[in-house]
Amino acid sequence: MEHDEKIIRLRTVLARTGLSRSTLYRMIASGTFPRQQRIGIQATGWYQSEVEQWITDPPGYRARKAV
């Protein structure tokens, strides 16, 4: 990831994808949507580029494996 990568929050992700909250988290669990990143003690967000990649090709998206 680039150092200047933009992080977007849940409300923005839901608006851009058209997914419901429960569907989004179900897709994260199955590995078919990018995982959120911790940005604070109680805050998370998604890398904008990963969400855009999913929007471009939802069926073709596969989450990166954790190292």
N, C-alpha and C positions, 0 to 999 in steps of 0.2 A: 504494500500500500504506500502511496505517496504521503509525505508528511503533511501536505495541505489538503488531504482528503476530507470532504465534507461529511459530517455525521448528521443523519436525519432522525427525527424522533417518531414514535409510534403513530401519532395522528397523521403525520405526513406520509408515512409508509402506507397506511390504510387508504388514504385519499388517492395516492398515486396508483396503487394496485387494484383497488376496488374490492379487496378481500375483507371479510369480517375478522374481528380480533381472534375469535376461536379458530377459524380456518387458518389464519396466519401462524398461530402457535402450533397447530397440528402439522402444518407443512414444515415448520422448523424442526419439529421432533422427527419427522420422516426424512429429513435431509433434502427436501425439495425447495427450500427457501433459505436465504442467507441467515445465519445466526446473528443475534444482536451482540453488540460489544459494550462492555461496562465502561461508562464515562464518568462515573461518580459513585458515591456510596450507595445511593438508591436510584441511580439513573442509568439507562441504557439507550443505545441508538444503533442505527445500521449505517454501514458505509454506503453512501449514495451510489457509488459505482457498482456495487454488488446488487443493489435493488434495481438499478437501471439494466444490468445484465439479465436479471430475472424477467423484467418487463419485456425485454427484447425477445427472449425465447424461454417462456415458462416451462414447457415440457422438456427442454434440453438442459435446464439448469441442474447442476449437482453441486452440493456444498463441498467446500474444500475439506479434506480430512484434517482432523486435529493432529498436531505433531506431538 
